[in-house]
Amino acid sequence: MGSTSERVEGVAEQIGGKIKKGIGKLIGNQQMEAEGAATELKGKAKEEAAKAAERAKGKVQEVAGKIQGAVGRAMGDDAAEAEGKAREIEGSAHQKVNH
């Protein structure tokens, strides 16, 4: 399963957990409330793990772009340098989006 689908699944679990927790509280069922809270936390953990994986991918892309840009610059290849810079910026943006 990809990071995006893991993230969506985590958010869905959080919502389901909040609903179950709220219903449990409303009807005075402490077990249901606790189960809902646990599901909510599990969903949050899943979402955060997916975000961390995406940040790591972005960092790899950023570093690879820096290397590609430096090699392009050293070789006098403007296209490779520009492509590396674009890749670096894209990786950096990917990290920021998943914060």
C-alpha positions as CSV (number, residue, x, y, z in Angstrom):
1,M,0.0,0.0,0.0
2,G,1.4,3.4,-0.9
3,S,2.0,6.2,1.6
4,T,-0.9,8.3,0.3
5,S,-3.4,5.4,0.8
6,E,-1.9,4.8,4.2
7,R,-2.4,8.4,5.1
8,V,-6.0,8.4,3.9
9,E,-6.7,5.2,5.8
10,G,-5.2,6.8,8.9
11,V,-7.4,9.8,8.6
12,A,-10.5,7.5,8.1
13,E,-9.6,5.6,11.2
14,Q,-9.2,8.8,13.2
15,I,-12.7,9.9,12.1
16,G,-14.2,6.5,12.9
17,G,-12.5,6.5,16.3
18,K,-13.8,10.0,17.1
19,I,-17.3,9.0,16.2
20,K,-17.2,5.8,18.2
21,K,-15.7,7.6,21.2
22,G,-18.4,10.3,21.0
23,I,-21.2,7.8,20.8
24,G,-19.7,5.9,23.7
25,K,-19.5,9.0,25.8
26,L,-23.0,10.0,24.8
27,I,-24.5,6.7,25.8
28,G,-22.3,6.3,28.9
29,N,-20.4,3.2,27.5
30,Q,-16.9,3.6,28.8
31,Q,-15.6,0.6,26.9
32,M,-16.9,1.9,23.6
33,E,-15.4,5.3,24.4
34,A,-12.0,3.8,25.1
35,E,-12.1,1.7,21.9
36,G,-12.9,4.8,19.9
37,A,-10.1,6.7,21.5
38,A,-7.7,3.8,20.7
39,T,-8.9,3.6,17.1
40,E,-8.4,7.4,16.8
41,L,-4.8,7.1,18.1
42,K,-4.1,4.2,15.8
43,G,-5.3,6.2,12.9
44,K,-3.1,9.2,13.9
45,A,-0.1,7.0,14.2
46,K,-0.7,5.5,10.7
47,E,-1.1,9.0,9.2
48,E,2.1,10.2,10.8
49,A,4.1,7.2,9.7
50,A,2.9,7.8,6.1
51,K,3.8,11.4,6.3
52,A,7.3,10.5,7.6
53,A,7.8,8.1,4.7
54,E,6.8,10.8,2.2
55,R,9.2,13.3,3.9
56,A,12.0,10.7,3.6
57,K,11.2,10.3,-0.1
58,G,11.3,14.0,-0.6
59,K,14.7,14.3,1.2
60,V,16.2,11.6,-1.1
61,Q,14.8,13.5,-4.1
62,E,16.2,16.8,-2.8
63,V,19.7,15.3,-2.2
64,A,19.7,13.5,-5.6
65,G,18.8,16.8,-7.2
66,K,21.6,18.6,-5.5
67,I,24.1,16.0,-6.7
68,Q,22.7,16.1,-10.2
69,G,22.9,19.9,-10.2
70,A,26.5,19.9,-8.9
71,V,27.6,17.3,-11.5
72,G,25.9,19.3,-14.3
73,R,27.6,22.5,-13.1
74,A,31.0,20.8,-12.9
75,M,30.6,19.4,-16.5
76,G,29.2,22.7,-17.9
77,D,25.9,21.0,-18.7
78,D,23.3,23.7,-18.1
79,A,20.4,21.3,-18.8
80,A,21.6,18.8,-16.2
81,E,22.2,21.5,-13.7
82,A,18.7,23.0,-14.3
83,E,17.1,19.6,-14.1
84,G,19.0,18.9,-10.8
85,K,17.8,22.2,-9.3
86,A,14.2,21.4,-10.3
87,R,14.5,18.0,-8.7
88,E,15.9,19.5,-5.6
89,I,13.1,22.1,-5.3
90,E,10.5,19.4,-6.0
91,G,12.0,17.2,-3.2
92,S,12.0,20.1,-0.8
93,A,8.4,20.9,-1.6
94,H,7.4,17.3,-1.1
95,Q,8.9,17.4,2.4
96,K,7.0,20.6,3.3
97,V,3.7,19.3,2.1
98,N,4.0,16.2,4.4
99,H,4.9,18.1,7.5
